[in-house]
């Protein structure tokens, strides 16, 4: 029985090592699925509800994710959405460093549009 247990533990150890070797770590700038889906959904609202727009919009968020880390994307998207609501309380969001982040996002969006549309 002890030889069987030793063989079983050895087999489990080999499988665990193999599983770790197969596991691939995502890049640090990889976007969460919900962020990608939200972008594609919004993009398709603007560009049509077709299979072609699904392909192009998916391509677009993939290109943006290659050009801009997720934390920068999220911050710029948040600032843009608050600024669009308007009002006097958004004045601090016109601060130059925040506007530079929005410019980086817009530049990535333009690049993605050129590559995908």
Phi, psi and omega per residue, in radians:
X1 nan -0.650 -3.114
X2 -1.202 -0.562 3.081
X3 -1.168 -0.659 3.112
X4 -1.143 -0.758 3.117
X5 -1.102 -0.734 3.128
X6 -1.104 -0.723 3.115
X7 -1.156 -0.678 3.126
X8 -1.132 -0.806 3.107
X9 -1.108 -0.642 3.094
X10 -1.131 -0.753 3.126
X11 -1.121 -0.749 3.111
X12 -1.100 -0.708 3.125
X13 -1.094 -0.743 3.120
X14 -1.123 -0.771 3.129
X15 -1.116 -0.713 3.134
X16 -1.124 -0.718 3.102
X17 -1.114 -0.718 3.135
X18 -1.145 -0.691 3.127
X19 -1.122 -0.683 3.103
X20 -1.172 -0.641 3.136
X21 -1.190 -0.560 -3.109
X22 -1.398 -0.540 -3.111
X23 -1.053 2.299 -3.137
X24 -1.982 2.244 3.116
X25 -1.451 2.327 3.129
X26 -1.255 2.619 3.075
X27 -1.069 2.681 -3.096
X28 -1.073 -0.481 -3.107
X29 -1.624 0.181 -3.135
X30 -1.149 2.334 -3.080
X31 -1.470 2.486 3.053
X32 -1.083 2.640 -3.121
X33 -0.977 -0.711 -3.112
X34 -1.101 -0.641 3.117
X35 -1.188 -0.734 3.104
X36 -1.125 -0.779 -3.130
X37 -1.120 -0.718 3.125
X38 -1.087 -0.737 3.110
X39 -1.107 -0.828 -3.116
X40 -1.092 -0.730 3.124
X41 -1.040 -0.857 3.129
X42 -1.110 -0.721 3.124
X43 -1.080 -0.733 -3.135
X44 -1.226 -0.494 3.062
X45 -1.090 -0.631 -3.113
X46 -1.461 -0.618 -2.982
X47 -1.842 0.096 3.112
X48 1.813 2.639 -3.084
X49 -1.667 1.025 -3.093
X50 -2.083 2.897 3.082
X51 -1.083 -0.672 3.127
X52 -1.116 -0.733 3.123
X53 -1.199 -0.579 3.051
X54 -1.045 -0.812 3.123
X55 -1.076 -0.833 -3.086
X56 -1.177 -0.710 3.140
X57 -1.203 -0.652 3.066
X58 -1.118 -0.737 3.079
X59 -1.037 -0.757 -3.086
X60 -1.059 -0.842 -3.130
X61 -1.196 -0.547 3.063
X62 -1.104 -0.748 3.135
X63 -1.183 -0.720 3.107
X64 -1.058 -0.729 -3.125
X65 -1.162 -0.450 3.063
X66 -1.290 -0.506 -3.036
X67 -1.672 -0.365 -3.008
X68 -2.446 2.188 3.093
X69 -1.075 2.651 -3.056
X70 -1.026 -0.719 -3.102
X71 -1.086 -0.636 3.091
X72 -1.215 -0.693 3.091
X73 -1.064 -0.845 -3.091
X74 -1.094 -0.757 -3.135
X75 -1.127 -0.799 -3.140
X76 -1.121 -0.738 3.114
X77 -1.072 -0.718 -3.140
X78 -1.124 -0.828 3.140
X79 -1.078 -0.778 -3.140
X80 -1.070 -0.730 -3.096
X81 -1.192 -0.622 3.110
X82 -1.240 -0.742 3.139
X83 -1.089 -0.656 3.138
X84 -1.098 -0.492 3.123
X85 -1.231 -0.457 3.063
X86 1.323 -2.979 -3.117
X87 1.763 2.930 -3.067
X88 -1.284 -0.362 -3.100
X89 -1.343 -0.160 -3.140
X90 -1.572 -0.049 -3.123
X91 -0.922 -0.735 3.131
X92 -1.087 -0.351 -3.124
X93 -1.370 -0.090 3.064
X94 -1.541 0.169 3.082
X95 -1.048 2.328 -2.998
X96 -0.918 -0.810 3.126
X97 -1.034 -0.620 3.100
X98 -1.240 -0.672 3.103
X99 -1.149 -0.583 3.080
X100 -1.118 -0.644 3.101
X101 -1.150 -0.687 3.091
X102 -1.128 -0.704 3.120
X103 -1.088 -0.693 3.100
X104 -1.081 -0.744 3.121
X105 -1.123 -0.801 -3.132
X106 -1.103 -0.654 3.087
X107 -1.109 -0.731 3.102
X108 -1.137 -0.665 3.114
X109 -1.142 -0.710 3.110
X110 -1.114 -0.780 3.121
X111 -1.063 -0.751 3.125
X112 -1.122 -0.692 3.129
X113 -1.133 -0.703 3.114
X114 -1.120 -0.623 -3.116
X115 -1.404 -0.488 -2.960
X116 -1.952 -0.352 -3.055
X117 -1.960 nan nan
